[in-house]
Amino acid sequence: MAVYGEDDLQRRTYGSVSQAQGSNAAIDLDRDFPSTTSGSVPKTGIAPADALENTHPTYDDEVQKWRKYLDLYESNDIYRFIHRHLREDDAIWKRRIERGYYHNYVRSVVDIFTAFLFHAPIDRDPGQFADELDPIYKDADKNGSMWEIFWARVCTFAMVEGHVGVMVDMPPQEEATRIETEEDRKEADFRPYLTMLHAHQILDWETDRYGNFVWVKVEVMRSDEERSW
């Protein structure tokens, strides 16, 4: 898996509106999510089942900001950032929220940068690997996204959240599909595909002394087809 940030390319659900009091003049400096884990250390010697719930200290410190920036870009429940003044009663505060209107300049600015970076076609010469790479260029994520569209999306959310992940995976091989030769694999379109991971989906990780990932733990949503009770 690779992690891309702003330098490389250039939810947990919230409840009701936050009742934190104070000013929200600086959207990045308000204190509706104070960090309580700075200086924490990774847990060691824990059972495998408990390890699934463990998260990296950096994740604990930053995840609420990552989600906040994503919500601001997607205009998701942003009225929770309208705080109640110390001398303001609940009725007036709620009325202010009802009258609120969000001009989403976050999306406008980010989309302008992405559009500028991807405004011209990118020429590629896969050479002898054209047969292998052309299907990926046409459908990078096995969901119909062309290569340029997929990476434009990566660029967008890397600017919004500070970093995102890109996971390269292979689909599970169906028992009914027998792949014994290279020709069988091509006919079945059995190939790698890419998945973008938002910052809050990358829960825990470990790196070696050179900064390379030893392992990464990510959270992915189950598809509706796989839903069970």
C-alpha positions as CSV (number, residue, x, y, z in Angstrom):
1,M,0.0,0.0,0.0
2,A,1.2,3.5,-0.7
3,V,0.2,6.7,1.2
4,Y,0.0,9.9,-0.7
5,G,0.0,13.4,0.8
6,E,-0.1,17.0,-0.5
7,D,3.7,17.0,-1.1
8,D,3.5,13.9,-3.3
9,L,0.8,15.3,-5.6
10,Q,1.6,18.8,-5.3
11,R,-16.7,9.1,9.3
12,R,-17.1,8.1,12.1
13,T,-20.6,9.6,12.1
14,Y,-21.1,12.8,14.1
15,G,-24.1,13.2,16.2
16,S,-26.1,16.4,16.7
17,V,-24.6,19.9,16.4
18,S,-21.8,20.4,18.8
19,Q,-22.7,22.4,21.9
20,A,-19.1,23.5,22.6
21,Q,-19.1,27.2,23.5
22,G,-16.7,29.7,22.0
23,S,-15.7,31.2,18.7
24,N,-15.4,29.4,15.4
25,A,-13.7,32.3,13.6
26,A,-10.8,30.0,12.7
27,I,-12.2,26.7,11.5
28,D,-8.9,25.0,12.0
29,L,-8.3,26.3,15.5
30,D,-11.5,25.7,17.3
31,R,-11.5,23.3,20.1
32,D,-14.4,21.0,19.4
33,F,-11.9,18.1,19.2
34,P,-9.0,18.6,21.7
35,S,-6.4,15.9,21.5
36,T,-6.1,13.7,24.5
37,T,-3.5,11.2,23.2
38,S,-0.5,13.4,22.4
39,G,2.6,11.6,23.6
40,S,0.9,8.2,23.7
41,V,2.8,5.1,22.9
42,P,1.7,2.0,20.9
43,K,0.3,-0.8,22.9
44,T,2.4,-4.0,22.9
45,G,1.9,-7.5,24.1
46,I,-1.9,-7.4,23.6
47,A,-4.1,-10.3,22.3
48,P,-4.8,-10.5,18.6
49,A,-8.5,-9.8,19.1
50,D,-7.6,-6.6,21.1
51,A,-5.0,-5.6,18.5
52,L,-7.8,-5.3,15.9
53,E,-9.2,-2.4,18.0
54,N,-5.8,-0.8,18.5
55,T,-5.0,2.4,16.6
56,H,-1.8,4.3,16.0
57,P,-1.1,7.3,18.3
58,T,-0.9,9.6,15.2
59,Y,-4.3,8.3,14.2
60,D,-5.7,9.0,17.6
61,D,-4.3,12.5,17.6
62,E,-5.4,13.5,14.1
63,V,-8.4,11.5,13.0
64,Q,-11.0,14.0,14.1
65,K,-9.3,16.7,12.1
66,W,-9.1,14.4,9.0
67,R,-12.8,13.7,9.3
68,K,-13.6,17.4,9.9
69,Y,-11.7,18.5,6.7
70,L,-13.5,15.8,4.7
71,D,-16.9,16.9,6.1
72,L,-16.1,20.5,5.2
73,Y,-15.3,19.5,1.6
74,E,-18.4,17.3,1.3
75,S,-20.7,19.8,3.2
76,N,-21.5,17.1,5.7
77,D,-23.1,18.3,8.9
78,I,-21.1,21.5,8.9
79,Y,-23.6,23.4,11.1
80,R,-22.2,21.7,14.2
81,F,-19.4,24.3,13.9
82,I,-21.9,27.1,14.7
83,H,-21.2,27.3,18.5
84,R,-23.4,28.8,21.1
85,H,-22.3,32.0,22.8
86,L,-22.0,32.0,26.6
87,R,-24.9,34.5,26.8
88,E,-27.0,33.0,24.0
89,D,-30.0,30.9,24.9
90,D,-30.7,27.6,23.2
91,A,-33.7,28.9,21.1
92,I,-31.7,31.7,19.5
93,W,-28.7,29.5,18.9
94,K,-30.8,26.9,17.2
95,R,-32.5,29.6,15.1
96,R,-29.1,30.8,14.0
97,I,-28.3,27.2,12.9
98,E,-31.5,26.9,11.0
99,R,-30.8,30.2,9.1
100,G,-27.2,29.1,8.4
101,Y,-25.9,28.8,4.9
102,Y,-22.5,27.2,3.9
103,H,-20.6,28.6,1.0
104,N,-18.4,25.7,0.2
105,Y,-15.2,27.5,-0.8
106,V,-13.2,24.5,0.4
107,R,-14.5,22.4,-2.5
108,S,-14.1,25.2,-5.0
109,V,-10.5,25.8,-4.1
110,V,-9.5,22.2,-4.0
111,D,-11.3,21.4,-7.2
112,I,-9.6,24.3,-9.0
113,F,-6.1,22.9,-8.1
114,T,-7.1,19.4,-9.2
115,A,-8.6,20.6,-12.5
116,F,-5.4,22.6,-13.2
117,L,-3.1,19.6,-12.5
118,F,-5.2,17.2,-14.7
119,H,-6.4,19.6,-17.4
120,A,-4.2,18.2,-20.1
121,P,-4.0,14.5,-21.2
122,I,-1.1,12.5,-19.8
123,D,0.9,10.6,-22.4
124,R,2.1,7.2,-21.5
125,D,4.1,4.6,-23.4
126,P,3.6,1.2,-21.7
127,G,5.8,-0.4,-24.4
128,Q,5.8,-4.2,-24.2
129,F,3.4,-4.1,-21.2
130,A,0.6,-2.4,-23.2
131,D,-1.6,-5.5,-23.1
132,E,-1.2,-5.7,-19.3
133,L,-1.7,-2.0,-18.5
134,D,-4.4,-0.9,-21.0
135,P,-7.2,-2.7,-19.0
136,I,-6.0,-0.9,-15.8
137,Y,-5.8,2.4,-17.6
138,K,-9.4,2.0,-18.8
139,D,-10.7,0.7,-15.4
140,A,-8.3,1.3,-12.5
141,D,-10.6,0.4,-9.6
142,K,-12.8,-2.3,-11.2
143,N,-15.6,0.1,-10.8
144,G,-15.4,1.9,-14.1
145,S,-13.0,4.7,-13.2
146,M,-10.4,5.5,-15.8
147,W,-6.8,5.8,-14.6
148,E,-6.8,9.7,-14.8
149,I,-10.1,10.0,-13.0
150,F,-8.9,7.7,-10.2
151,W,-5.7,9.7,-9.6
152,A,-7.6,13.0,-9.8
153,R,-9.7,11.7,-7.0
154,V,-6.6,10.7,-5.1
155,C,-5.1,14.2,-5.7
156,T,-8.4,15.8,-4.5
157,F,-8.7,14.0,-1.2
158,A,-4.9,14.2,-0.5
159,M,-5.3,18.0,-0.5
160,V,-8.4,17.8,1.7
161,E,-7.2,15.4,4.3
162,G,-3.4,15.8,4.1
163,H,-2.8,12.2,2.9
164,V,-4.7,9.2,1.6
165,G,-3.8,5.6,0.9
166,V,-3.9,3.6,-2.4
167,M,-4.2,-0.1,-1.9
168,V,-3.3,-2.5,-4.8
169,D,-5.3,-5.7,-4.4
170,M,-6.4,-8.8,-6.4
171,P,-10.1,-9.9,-6.5
172,P,-10.9,-13.3,-4.9
173,Q,-10.8,-16.1,-7.5
174,E,-14.2,-17.7,-7.9
175,E,-14.2,-21.4,-7.6
176,A,-16.1,-21.7,-10.9
177,T,-13.3,-19.8,-12.7
178,R,-10.4,-22.0,-13.4
179,I,-7.3,-20.0,-14.2
180,E,-4.5,-22.3,-15.3
181,T,-2.8,-20.3,-18.0
182,E,-2.0,-16.7,-18.8
183,E,-4.6,-16.8,-21.5
184,D,-7.2,-17.9,-19.0
185,R,-6.3,-15.0,-16.7
186,K,-6.7,-12.4,-19.5
187,E,-10.0,-13.8,-20.7
188,A,-11.3,-13.7,-17.1
189,D,-10.0,-10.1,-16.7
190,F,-8.3,-11.4,-13.5
191,R,-5.9,-8.6,-12.6
192,P,-4.9,-6.1,-9.9
193,Y,-7.1,-3.1,-9.1
194,L,-6.6,0.1,-7.0
195,T,-8.6,1.2,-4.0
196,M,-8.3,4.7,-2.5
197,L,-8.4,4.8,1.3
198,H,-9.3,8.0,3.2
199,A,-7.0,9.0,6.0
200,H,-9.4,7.8,8.6
201,Q,-9.5,4.4,7.1
202,I,-5.8,3.8,7.8
203,L,-6.0,2.8,11.5
204,D,-2.6,1.5,12.4
205,W,0.8,0.8,10.9
206,E,4.5,0.1,11.6
207,T,7.5,1.3,9.7
208,D,11.1,0.1,9.6
209,R,14.1,2.3,10.3
210,Y,14.0,3.5,6.6
211,G,10.3,4.6,6.9
212,N,9.0,1.8,4.8
213,F,5.8,0.1,5.9
214,V,6.2,-3.2,7.7
215,W,2.4,-3.7,7.9
216,V,-0.7,-1.5,7.6
217,K,-4.2,-2.0,9.1
218,V,-7.0,-0.5,7.2
219,E,-10.8,-0.3,7.6
220,V,-13.0,-1.0,4.6
221,M,-16.7,-1.1,4.2
222,R,-18.5,-4.3,3.4
223,S,-20.6,-4.1,0.2
224,D,-24.3,-4.5,0.3
225,E,-24.1,-7.8,-1.4
226,E,-22.0,-9.2,1.5
227,R,-24.2,-7.9,4.2
228,S,-25.3,-10.5,6.7
229,W,-27.2,-10.5,10.0
